[in-house]
Amino acid sequence: FPYTTLFRSSFVHKAILLPKDFETEYAALLKSMLPNPESNFVNSANKKFKDAFEADCIANGKTMLTPAEYDLAIQMRDLANNNEVSGPILKSLTQREEELKWEFCGFKWHGHVDGKNNDLIIEIKTVGDVRPKKIKWEVEDNKWHWQHALYGIPNGVSKHLTICLDEKGGIAVYEFNSYKIQLAIAELTSLMASFKMCLENNLWHRSEERRVGKECRSRWS
């Protein structure tokens, strides 16, 4: 199975936000489940069990994870839900993985917010390193504040949080203040004005408009 960051993000999000759905949608063949766990799949009983397990996954529409992927999902699920900061935030959510549709600058938008309640929206990110300097770079490079600003338009919440986790067991909760959200709205408004000008005047051959078009393809959609 091809391993991608998007695929990892998908099953980790499901494990953290909707653990019951995770168990019904994903499966992993762990060594402890085999008839002869000390042996490999050369063992006829183990191979027979593996074939039956894979057939059952296909029949029930489950996505198979490697043991390492499954362990990572469980590790991050427990880390996020048991942490003294992120745990209460996750428990306070009234909606999880909700689809949103809204209008902004004359365009129709849609996306999925990881979680929200009446006061806040959250996003969950798996990153290489949760140290503050690294997270600051991720925010600027991947425009996380743009994502929060856009998701805040149909929600009208006052707090914007991102829960960041890494594979080393690190976790951090990053809050976007009102200045950062307002800055994002200003940046997006300017960008969309340029984008609209490109559409209306067929200016895609110019280098600046090509840059605008490229920036409009969100890296976190």
Summary of the structure (lengths in Angstrom):
residues: 221
radius of gyration: 21.1
end to end distance: 22.8
largest distance: 68.4
contacts: 624
relative contact order: 0.11
helix: 52%
strand: 21%
